[in-house]
Amino acid sequence: MYRQVLDPVAGSLAWSSLVAAIPLLTLFVLLGILRVTAWLAALISLAVALVVAIVVYPMPAGPAFLAASEGAAFGFFPILWIVINAIWIYNMTVATGHFDVLRRSFARVSDDQRLQGVIIAFSFGALLEALAGFGTPVAITSVMLIALGFRPIKAAAVALVANTAPVAFGALAVPITTLATVTGLPLHDLSSMVGRQTPVLGVFVPLALVFIIDGRRGLRQTWPAALVCGVVFALAQFATSNYVGAPLTDIVAALLSAGAMVLFLRVWHPAESYVEGTGVRTTTAGAAGTERAGGSTTTMERPARPPAGGAGNGGERDSGAEVFRAYAPYLIIIAVFALAQIPAIKDALTSVTKTFNWPGLHIQSSSGKPSTLSQFKFDWLDAAGTLLIIAGLLTIPVIGIRPARALRAYLATYRQLATAIVTVMTVLALAYVMNASGQTATLGTWMAGAGGVFALISPILGWLGVAVTGSDTSSNSLFGALQVVAANKAGLSATLLAAANSSGGVLGKMISPQNLAIAAAAVGMTGREGDLFRRVLVWSLVFVAVMCVLVYLQSTAVLGWMVP
């Protein structure tokens, strides 16, 4: 049995932390500076992590490689199992033409793609995060944006940045419930505290999205609608997390923010309408619009709204039945996931779940307690990916695709995501090696020694955890208890810092290599994950800095009244 040692370098946490950070630095330098393709960067970083674990930490080679194998397995199930099946459903709608109908339906809400981006990537993405999580929103919304005419790299960047504020309450609040389990703190207190942190992000993320899409001009022209969406989402997230319940938080916030946008756009619209593309559109009076230099985007005076029932796209009209079939796959997904939460059904689904210790892997924490890192949960029937399979099977007759064609689409999805599958499995293998050997705990323990200033850097610990693992749930499992210990030592609120781990963690999601790989694969940019990383890194750093300041102020008399 391997017992973790947190200070293997000269008995010093500081020096040990420098060594423990080498695999992460390797990964981010390869991705962001040297522009190495993600799967190769992940493999090299995994090799570095194994060397550090075996040579620097006293971890035998056997357990180190077993930890990597467990991480790779976890990368496929449940994470890739969700993404593959979500993309399969999308591919079936593309093959049958129903996705074009969905695209035209969104276009009728607004012909301005800046606002379409907010509705799809933020509000609809939040709904997908609420139901499934684990990369599903990024995979689906990025390809939806491409169907609306967005350039692939911009679609992926928008989807990644949008997938922030909802993450803490994603997958029916699994990250929060996990945090409550590992810390022993009341679920309601943690839900309430996170619900007083992430809504601040919710206000500003839609504004960031329109800036990403069209720069300062986009922000200047569309801020009223973006602000309405963000404020409604934030208020709904706060109210539901504090007064209703954590699992419903993102569902309520997503639906209300989308509804608010639709209603607001009935009475307000920007002076100019933005469309991605290279052509020049004309106004209703026939005057040519203005095209941005470089030919990548077009801005024009707002044309007349398309007639009722029209698509605003070449005069095409879609019948009510066609529109229903276009929305049906997503309605079916919502229905399947909602039914799966009914206690009787949930009990039946979880009755076949198997939890076992990864063969040959036995780990103790530095305190000598058995670690749960080697426990593998195989909830094959209750898993979100399996529920998506069920939703996909129900979708087949509704959208009228032949079973043989649906099967071909399923196999094609594996070919489409082949590189992403390798990347995600390798990144999770890297995370598990770092976690099992004690490298991650070394970094966290060293940061926790900052005393009262720890409130300022507490969100960074969660951010780091999600950047490595790609999961707010995993980050909470890893660092939740550590945050509580650090809070007690520094005389700070344990609820505040535990919540900060989750709230800060959501901002590491957009730079997580596994999410970058999913986004790149979804939009056909496999191998250009480094380009995506550079696009979103600044937003990740800016937002986590805001969260650090917020948490620090909440630890003082300035905003201490916000802590339940």
C-alpha positions as CSV (number, residue, x, y, z in Angstrom):
1,M,0.0,0.0,0.0
2,Y,1.3,3.4,-1.0
3,R,1.2,6.2,1.6
4,Q,1.4,9.7,0.2
5,V,4.3,12.0,1.2
6,L,3.6,15.7,0.7
7,D,7.1,17.1,1.2
8,P,9.5,14.7,-0.6
9,V,12.0,17.4,-1.7
10,A,14.2,18.2,1.3
11,G,11.2,18.0,3.6
12,S,10.0,21.3,2.2
13,L,6.4,22.0,1.0
14,A,7.6,25.0,-1.1
15,W,10.3,23.1,-3.0
16,S,8.1,20.0,-3.3
17,S,5.3,22.3,-4.8
18,L,7.7,23.6,-7.4
19,V,8.5,20.0,-8.5
20,A,4.8,19.0,-8.3
21,A,3.8,21.8,-10.6
22,I,6.2,20.6,-13.4
23,P,3.6,18.3,-15.1
24,L,1.1,21.2,-15.2
25,L,3.6,23.7,-16.4
26,T,4.7,21.3,-19.1
27,L,1.1,20.8,-20.3
28,F,0.3,24.5,-20.4
29,V,3.6,25.5,-22.1
30,L,3.2,22.8,-24.7
31,L,-0.4,23.9,-25.4
32,G,-0.2,27.6,-25.1
33,I,3.3,28.5,-26.1
34,L,4.7,25.7,-28.3
35,R,1.3,25.0,-29.8
36,V,1.7,21.2,-29.6
37,T,-1.4,19.3,-30.4
38,A,-3.4,18.4,-27.3
39,W,-3.1,14.6,-27.4
40,L,0.7,14.8,-27.8
41,A,1.0,17.5,-25.1
42,A,-1.1,15.4,-22.8
43,L,1.0,12.3,-23.4
44,I,4.2,14.1,-22.8
45,S,2.8,15.7,-19.6
46,L,1.6,12.3,-18.4
47,A,5.1,10.9,-18.9
48,V,6.5,13.8,-16.8
49,A,3.9,13.2,-14.1
50,L,4.9,9.5,-13.9
51,V,8.6,10.4,-13.7
52,V,7.9,12.9,-10.8
53,A,5.7,10.4,-9.0
54,I,8.2,7.5,-9.3
55,V,11.5,9.4,-9.0
56,V,10.7,12.3,-6.7
57,Y,7.7,11.0,-4.7
58,P,8.2,7.5,-3.2
59,M,5.5,6.0,-5.4
60,P,6.3,2.6,-6.9
61,A,6.0,2.3,-10.6
62,G,3.2,-0.3,-10.4
63,P,0.7,1.9,-8.4
64,A,1.7,4.9,-10.6
65,F,0.7,3.1,-13.8
66,L,-2.4,1.6,-12.2
67,A,-3.5,5.2,-11.2
68,A,-3.0,6.3,-14.8
69,S,-5.1,3.4,-16.0
70,E,-7.9,4.3,-13.6
71,G,-7.8,7.9,-14.7
72,A,-8.0,6.8,-18.4
73,A,-11.0,4.6,-17.6
74,F,-12.7,7.5,-15.8
75,G,-12.0,9.7,-18.8
76,F,-14.0,7.4,-21.0
77,F,-16.7,6.6,-18.4
78,P,-18.5,8.7,-17.5
79,I,-17.0,11.8,-19.2
80,L,-16.5,10.8,-22.8
81,W,-19.6,8.5,-22.5
82,I,-21.6,11.7,-22.1
83,V,-19.9,13.7,-24.9
84,I,-20.0,10.9,-27.5
85,N,-23.7,10.2,-27.0
86,A,-24.6,14.0,-26.9
87,I,-22.7,14.5,-30.2
88,W,-24.4,11.5,-31.7
89,I,-27.9,13.0,-31.1
90,Y,-26.7,16.2,-32.7
91,N,-25.3,14.3,-35.7
92,M,-28.6,12.6,-36.3
93,T,-30.4,16.0,-36.4
94,V,-27.8,17.2,-38.9
95,A,-28.2,14.2,-41.1
96,T,-32.0,14.6,-41.2
97,G,-31.9,18.4,-41.7
98,H,-33.7,19.1,-38.5
99,F,-30.8,21.0,-37.1
100,D,-31.2,23.6,-39.9
101,V,-34.8,24.0,-38.8
102,L,-33.6,24.6,-35.2
103,R,-31.1,27.1,-36.5
104,R,-33.8,29.0,-38.4
105,S,-36.0,28.9,-35.3
106,F,-33.3,30.6,-33.2
107,A,-32.8,33.1,-36.0
108,R,-36.4,34.2,-35.7
109,V,-35.8,35.2,-32.1
110,S,-33.2,37.6,-33.3
111,D,-31.3,37.9,-36.6
112,D,-28.3,39.3,-34.6
113,Q,-25.8,36.6,-34.1
114,R,-24.4,38.3,-31.0
115,L,-27.7,37.8,-29.2
116,Q,-28.1,34.3,-30.7
117,G,-24.7,33.4,-29.2
118,V,-25.9,34.5,-25.8
119,I,-29.2,32.6,-26.0
120,I,-27.5,29.4,-27.2
121,A,-24.2,29.3,-25.5
122,F,-25.2,30.9,-22.2
123,S,-28.9,30.1,-21.6
124,F,-29.3,26.9,-23.5
125,G,-25.8,25.8,-22.5
126,A,-26.8,26.4,-18.9
127,L,-29.8,24.1,-19.3
128,L,-27.5,21.3,-20.8
129,E,-25.1,21.9,-17.9
130,A,-27.9,21.5,-15.4
131,L,-29.0,18.2,-17.0
132,A,-25.7,16.5,-18.0
133,G,-22.6,18.6,-17.5
134,F,-19.1,17.1,-18.1
135,G,-18.5,18.8,-21.4
136,T,-22.0,18.3,-23.0
137,P,-22.8,22.0,-23.2
138,V,-19.5,22.9,-24.9
139,A,-19.9,20.0,-27.4
140,I,-23.5,20.8,-28.4
141,T,-23.6,24.6,-28.3
142,S,-20.4,25.1,-30.3
143,V,-21.7,23.1,-33.2
144,M,-25.1,24.9,-32.9
145,L,-23.2,28.2,-33.3
146,I,-21.4,26.9,-36.3
147,A,-24.7,26.0,-37.9
148,L,-25.7,29.6,-37.4
149,G,-22.7,30.8,-39.3
150,F,-20.0,31.3,-36.7
151,R,-16.4,30.6,-37.5
152,P,-15.3,27.4,-35.7
153,I,-12.7,29.0,-33.4
154,K,-15.1,31.7,-32.4
155,A,-17.9,29.2,-31.8
156,A,-15.6,27.1,-29.6
157,A,-14.3,30.1,-27.6
158,V,-17.9,31.4,-27.0
159,A,-19.0,28.0,-25.9
160,L,-16.1,27.6,-23.5
161,V,-16.4,31.0,-21.9
162,A,-20.2,30.6,-21.6
163,N,-19.7,27.3,-19.7
164,T,-18.7,29.0,-16.4
165,A,-21.4,30.4,-14.2
166,P,-23.7,27.3,-14.4
167,V,-21.0,24.7,-13.7
168,A,-21.1,24.7,-9.9
169,F,-24.8,23.6,-10.0
170,G,-24.3,21.4,-13.1
171,A,-25.5,17.8,-13.5
172,L,-28.3,18.6,-11.0
173,A,-25.8,20.1,-8.5
174,V,-23.5,17.1,-8.2
175,P,-20.5,19.4,-7.5
176,I,-22.3,20.9,-4.5
177,T,-23.5,17.6,-3.1
178,T,-20.0,16.2,-3.5
179,L,-18.6,19.2,-1.7
180,A,-21.1,18.7,1.2
181,T,-20.1,15.0,1.4
182,V,-16.4,15.5,1.6
183,T,-16.5,18.5,4.0
184,G,-19.3,17.4,6.3
185,L,-20.9,20.9,5.9
186,P,-24.6,21.4,5.4
187,L,-25.7,21.1,1.8
188,H,-28.0,24.1,2.1
189,D,-25.3,26.3,3.5
190,L,-22.9,25.5,0.7
191,S,-25.6,25.9,-1.9
192,S,-26.5,29.3,-0.5
193,M,-22.9,30.5,-0.3
194,V,-22.1,29.4,-3.9
195,G,-25.4,31.1,-4.8
196,R,-24.0,34.3,-3.5
197,Q,-20.8,34.0,-5.6
198,T,-21.4,32.6,-9.0
199,P,-24.4,34.9,-9.8
200,V,-21.8,37.7,-10.0
201,L,-20.2,35.8,-12.9
202,G,-23.7,35.2,-14.4
203,V,-24.2,39.0,-14.7
204,F,-21.0,39.6,-16.7
205,V,-20.6,36.4,-18.8
206,P,-23.2,37.4,-21.4
207,L,-21.5,40.8,-21.7
208,A,-18.2,39.0,-22.2
209,L,-19.7,36.8,-24.9
210,V,-20.9,39.7,-27.1
211,F,-17.5,41.2,-26.7
212,I,-15.8,38.0,-27.9
213,I,-18.2,37.9,-30.9
214,D,-18.0,41.5,-32.0
215,G,-15.6,43.4,-29.8
216,R,-16.3,46.8,-28.2
217,R,-18.9,47.6,-30.9
218,G,-20.8,44.5,-30.0
219,L,-20.7,45.4,-26.3
220,R,-21.8,48.9,-27.0
221,Q,-24.7,47.9,-29.3
222,T,-26.1,44.9,-27.4
223,W,-25.3,45.4,-23.7
224,P,-29.0,46.0,-22.7
225,A,-30.1,42.5,-23.9
226,A,-27.0,40.8,-22.6
227,L,-27.4,42.5,-19.2
228,V,-31.1,41.5,-19.0
229,C,-30.1,37.9,-19.7
230,G,-27.2,38.0,-17.1
231,V,-29.2,39.8,-14.4
232,V,-32.2,37.5,-14.7
233,F,-29.9,34.4,-14.6
234,A,-28.1,35.7,-11.6
235,L,-31.3,36.6,-9.6
236,A,-32.8,33.2,-10.5
237,Q,-29.6,31.3,-9.5
238,F,-29.4,33.2,-6.2
239,A,-33.1,32.7,-5.3
240,T,-33.2,29.1,-6.3
241,S,-30.0,28.0,-4.6
242,N,-30.9,29.9,-1.4
243,Y,-34.6,29.3,-1.1
244,V,-35.6,26.3,-3.3
245,G,-32.9,23.7,-3.7
246,A,-29.5,23.2,-5.3
247,P,-30.5,20.6,-8.0
248,L,-33.0,22.9,-9.7
249,T,-30.8,26.0,-9.6
250,D,-29.4,26.0,-13.2
251,I,-32.7,24.7,-14.7
252,V,-34.7,27.6,-13.3
253,A,-31.9,30.1,-14.1
254,A,-31.5,28.9,-17.7
255,L,-35.2,28.9,-18.6
256,L,-35.9,32.3,-17.0
257,S,-32.9,33.9,-18.6
258,A,-33.9,32.6,-22.1
259,G,-37.5,33.6,-21.5
260,A,-36.4,37.1,-20.4
261,M,-34.3,37.5,-23.6
262,V,-37.1,36.4,-25.9
263,L,-39.5,38.9,-24.2
264,F,-37.0,41.7,-24.2
265,L,-36.2,41.2,-27.9
266,R,-39.9,41.7,-28.7
267,V,-39.6,45.3,-27.6
268,W,-36.0,46.2,-28.2
269,H,-33.3,45.4,-30.8
270,P,-29.9,46.8,-31.5
271,A,-29.4,49.5,-34.1
272,E,-27.3,47.3,-36.3
273,S,-27.5,43.5,-36.8
274,Y,-24.4,41.4,-36.8
275,V,-23.8,38.4,-39.0
276,E,-20.7,36.3,-39.4
277,G,-19.6,35.8,-43.0
278,T,-17.9,37.4,-45.9
279,G,-20.8,38.8,-47.9
280,V,-22.4,42.2,-47.7
281,R,-26.0,42.4,-46.8
282,T,-28.2,45.2,-47.7
283,T,-30.8,47.1,-45.7
284,T,-34.5,47.0,-46.5
285,A,-33.9,50.2,-48.4
286,G,-31.3,48.5,-50.6
287,A,-28.3,50.4,-49.1
288,A,-25.2,48.3,-48.6
289,G,-24.1,47.6,-45.0
290,T,-20.6,48.0,-43.8
291,E,-18.1,45.1,-43.7
292,R,-15.4,44.7,-41.1
293,A,-11.8,44.7,-42.5
294,G,-10.6,41.2,-43.1
295,G,-14.0,40.0,-44.4
296,S,-14.7,37.8,-41.4
297,T,-17.7,39.6,-40.1
298,T,-20.5,41.8,-41.4
299,T,-22.5,44.5,-39.7
300,M,-25.5,46.2,-41.4
301,E,-28.5,48.3,-40.6
302,R,-31.2,46.2,-39.1
303,P,-33.4,44.8,-41.9
304,A,-37.1,44.4,-41.5
305,R,-38.2,41.4,-39.4
306,P,-39.1,38.3,-41.4
307,P,-42.8,37.6,-41.6
308,A,-44.4,35.4,-39.0
309,G,-43.6,31.8,-39.6
310,G,-40.7,32.7,-41.9
311,A,-37.1,31.8,-41.1
312,G,-35.4,35.0,-42.1
313,N,-33.2,32.8,-44.2
314,G,-33.8,33.0,-47.9
315,G,-37.6,33.1,-47.3
316,E,-37.7,29.5,-46.1
317,R,-40.7,28.6,-43.9
318,D,-40.9,25.7,-41.5
319,S,-44.2,24.1,-40.5
320,G,-45.1,23.8,-36.8
321,A,-44.5,20.1,-37.0
322,E,-41.0,20.6,-38.5
323,V,-40.1,23.0,-35.7
324,F,-41.4,20.6,-33.1
325,R,-39.3,17.7,-34.5
326,A,-36.3,20.0,-34.5
327,Y,-36.7,20.8,-30.8
328,A,-37.9,17.2,-30.0
329,P,-34.4,15.7,-29.3
330,Y,-33.7,18.4,-26.6
331,L,-37.2,18.1,-25.2
332,I,-36.7,14.4,-25.0
333,I,-33.3,14.9,-23.2
334,I,-34.9,17.2,-20.7
335,A,-37.8,14.7,-20.1
336,V,-35.5,11.7,-19.7
337,F,-33.2,13.4,-17.2
338,A,-36.2,14.8,-15.3
339,L,-37.8,11.4,-15.1
340,A,-34.5,9.9,-13.9
341,Q,-34.7,12.1,-10.8
342,I,-38.0,10.6,-9.7
343,P,-37.1,8.7,-6.5
344,A,-38.6,5.4,-7.6
345,I,-36.9,5.5,-11.0
346,K,-33.7,6.8,-9.6
347,D,-33.6,3.9,-7.1
348,A,-34.1,1.4,-9.9
349,L,-31.4,3.0,-12.0
350,T,-28.9,3.1,-9.2
351,S,-29.7,-0.5,-8.0
352,V,-27.2,-1.9,-10.5
353,T,-24.4,0.5,-9.8
354,K,-21.2,-1.1,-8.8
355,T,-18.5,0.6,-6.8
356,F,-15.2,-1.2,-6.5
357,N,-11.5,-0.6,-5.7
358,W,-9.4,-0.4,-8.7
359,P,-7.5,-3.7,-8.9
360,G,-4.1,-3.6,-7.4
361,L,-4.3,0.1,-6.4
362,H,-4.3,0.8,-2.6
363,I,-3.5,4.3,-1.4
364,Q,-3.3,6.0,2.0
365,S,-3.4,9.8,2.5
366,S,-0.5,11.5,4.2
367,S,-2.3,11.1,7.5
368,G,-2.5,7.3,7.1
369,K,-6.2,7.2,6.2
370,P,-7.4,5.0,3.3
371,S,-7.9,7.2,0.2
372,T,-11.0,7.0,-1.9
373,L,-9.1,7.8,-5.1
374,S,-8.8,4.2,-6.0
375,Q,-12.6,3.6,-5.8
376,F,-14.3,3.4,-9.2
377,K,-18.0,3.9,-9.5
378,F,-19.6,2.1,-12.5
379,D,-23.1,3.5,-12.6
380,W,-23.7,2.2,-16.1
381,L,-27.5,2.6,-16.1
382,D,-27.7,5.8,-14.1
383,A,-24.9,7.6,-15.9
384,A,-25.7,10.7,-17.9
385,G,-24.3,9.1,-21.0
386,T,-26.6,6.2,-20.8
387,L,-29.6,8.5,-20.3
388,L,-28.4,10.3,-23.5
389,I,-28.4,6.9,-25.3
390,I,-32.0,6.3,-24.2
391,A,-32.9,9.9,-25.3
392,G,-31.2,9.2,-28.6
393,L,-33.1,5.9,-29.2
394,L,-36.4,7.8,-28.5
395,T,-35.3,10.5,-30.9
396,I,-34.9,8.1,-33.8
397,P,-38.6,7.6,-34.6
398,V,-39.5,11.2,-33.7
399,I,-37.1,12.8,-36.3
400,G,-37.7,10.0,-38.8
401,I,-34.2,8.7,-39.2
402,R,-33.7,5.0,-40.3
403,P,-32.1,2.8,-37.6
404,A,-29.3,1.8,-39.9
405,R,-28.5,5.4,-40.6
406,A,-28.6,6.2,-36.9
407,L,-26.1,3.4,-36.3
408,R,-23.8,4.8,-39.0
409,A,-24.0,8.2,-37.4
410,Y,-23.1,6.6,-34.0
411,L,-20.0,4.9,-35.5
412,A,-19.1,8.1,-37.3
413,T,-19.2,10.0,-34.0
414,Y,-16.5,7.8,-32.6
415,R,-14.3,8.5,-35.7
416,Q,-15.1,12.2,-35.4
417,L,-14.0,12.3,-31.7
418,A,-11.1,9.8,-32.0
419,T,-8.4,12.4,-31.1
420,A,-10.5,14.0,-28.4
421,I,-11.0,10.5,-26.9
422,V,-7.2,10.0,-26.7
423,T,-6.7,13.5,-25.2
424,V,-9.4,13.3,-22.5
425,M,-8.3,9.8,-21.4
426,T,-4.7,10.9,-21.2
427,V,-5.5,14.1,-19.3
428,L,-7.5,12.2,-16.8
429,A,-4.6,9.7,-16.5
430,L,-2.3,12.6,-15.7
431,A,-4.8,14.0,-13.1
432,Y,-5.0,10.6,-11.4
433,V,-1.3,10.2,-11.2
434,M,-0.9,13.6,-9.7
435,N,-3.7,13.0,-7.2
436,A,-2.6,9.5,-6.2
437,S,1.1,10.3,-5.8
438,G,0.3,13.3,-3.7
439,Q,1.5,16.0,-6.2
440,T,-1.8,17.8,-6.2
441,A,-2.2,17.6,-2.4
442,T,1.3,19.1,-2.1
443,L,0.3,22.1,-4.1
444,G,-3.0,22.5,-2.2
445,T,-1.4,22.1,1.2
446,W,1.4,24.6,0.4
447,M,-1.2,27.2,-0.8
448,A,-3.3,26.6,2.3
449,G,-0.4,27.7,4.5
450,A,-1.0,31.3,3.6
451,G,-3.0,32.1,6.7
452,G,-5.6,34.8,6.6
453,V,-4.5,35.8,3.1
454,F,-5.7,32.3,2.0
455,A,-9.2,33.8,1.5
456,L,-7.7,35.7,-1.4
457,I,-6.2,32.7,-3.1
458,S,-8.8,30.1,-2.1
459,P,-10.6,30.2,-5.4
460,I,-7.3,29.6,-7.2
461,L,-7.1,26.2,-5.6
462,G,-10.5,25.3,-7.1
463,W,-9.5,26.8,-10.4
464,L,-6.3,24.7,-10.4
465,G,-8.2,21.6,-9.6
466,V,-10.7,22.0,-12.4
467,A,-7.9,23.0,-14.9
468,V,-6.3,19.7,-14.1
469,T,-9.3,17.4,-13.9
470,G,-11.8,19.2,-16.1
471,S,-14.5,18.7,-13.4
472,D,-15.7,20.9,-10.6
473,T,-16.9,17.7,-8.9
474,S,-13.4,16.2,-8.9
475,S,-11.9,19.5,-7.7
476,N,-14.3,19.6,-4.8
477,S,-13.5,16.0,-4.0
478,L,-9.8,16.8,-4.1
479,F,-9.6,20.2,-2.3
480,G,-12.9,20.6,-0.4
481,A,-11.7,19.1,2.9
482,L,-8.4,21.0,2.5
483,Q,-10.3,24.3,2.2
484,V,-12.1,23.6,5.5
485,V,-8.8,22.7,7.3
486,A,-7.2,25.9,6.0
487,A,-10.2,27.9,7.0
488,N,-10.2,26.6,10.6
489,K,-6.5,27.2,10.9
490,A,-6.8,30.8,9.7
491,G,-10.0,31.6,11.7
492,L,-12.1,32.0,8.5
493,S,-15.5,30.7,7.6
494,A,-15.3,27.0,6.5
495,T,-18.5,27.5,4.4
496,L,-17.1,30.5,2.6
497,L,-13.8,28.8,1.6
498,A,-15.4,25.5,0.7
499,A,-17.8,27.3,-1.5
500,A,-15.0,29.3,-3.0
501,N,-13.4,26.1,-4.1
502,S,-16.4,25.3,-6.3
503,S,-17.0,28.9,-7.4
504,G,-13.4,29.4,-8.4
505,G,-13.2,26.0,-10.0
506,V,-15.8,26.8,-12.6
507,L,-13.4,29.3,-14.1
508,G,-10.8,26.6,-14.7
509,K,-13.3,24.7,-16.9
510,M,-12.6,26.8,-20.1
511,I,-8.8,26.1,-20.0
512,S,-9.1,22.4,-19.0
513,P,-7.3,20.4,-21.7
514,Q,-10.2,17.9,-21.8
515,N,-12.7,20.6,-22.4
516,L,-10.4,22.2,-25.0
517,A,-10.2,18.8,-26.7
518,I,-13.9,18.4,-26.7
519,A,-14.6,21.8,-28.1
520,A,-11.9,21.5,-30.8
521,A,-13.2,18.1,-31.9
522,A,-16.8,19.3,-32.0
523,V,-16.0,22.2,-34.4
524,G,-13.5,20.3,-36.5
525,M,-10.4,22.0,-35.1
526,T,-8.6,18.9,-33.7
527,G,-4.9,19.8,-33.3
528,R,-5.6,23.5,-32.6
529,E,-6.4,23.2,-29.0
530,G,-3.5,25.6,-28.2
531,D,-5.1,28.3,-30.3
532,L,-8.3,27.9,-28.3
533,F,-6.3,27.9,-25.0
534,R,-4.8,31.3,-25.9
535,R,-8.2,32.7,-26.8
536,V,-9.9,31.9,-23.5
537,L,-6.9,32.1,-21.0
538,V,-7.3,35.8,-20.5
539,W,-11.0,35.5,-19.7
540,S,-10.3,32.6,-17.3
541,L,-7.7,34.7,-15.5
542,V,-9.8,37.9,-15.4
543,F,-12.8,36.1,-14.0
544,V,-10.9,34.1,-11.4
545,A,-9.2,37.4,-10.2
546,V,-12.7,38.9,-9.8
547,M,-13.8,35.8,-7.8
548,C,-10.7,36.1,-5.6
549,V,-11.5,39.7,-4.7
550,L,-15.1,38.8,-4.0
551,V,-14.2,35.9,-1.7
552,Y,-11.7,38.0,0.1
553,L,-14.2,40.8,0.7
554,Q,-16.7,38.2,1.9
555,S,-14.1,37.1,4.5
556,T,-14.0,40.7,5.8
557,A,-16.5,43.1,7.4
558,V,-17.1,44.6,3.9
559,L,-19.1,41.7,2.5
560,G,-19.1,39.4,5.5
561,W,-22.9,39.8,5.7
562,M,-23.2,37.6,2.6
563,V,-21.9,34.5,4.4
564,P,-24.8,32.4,5.7
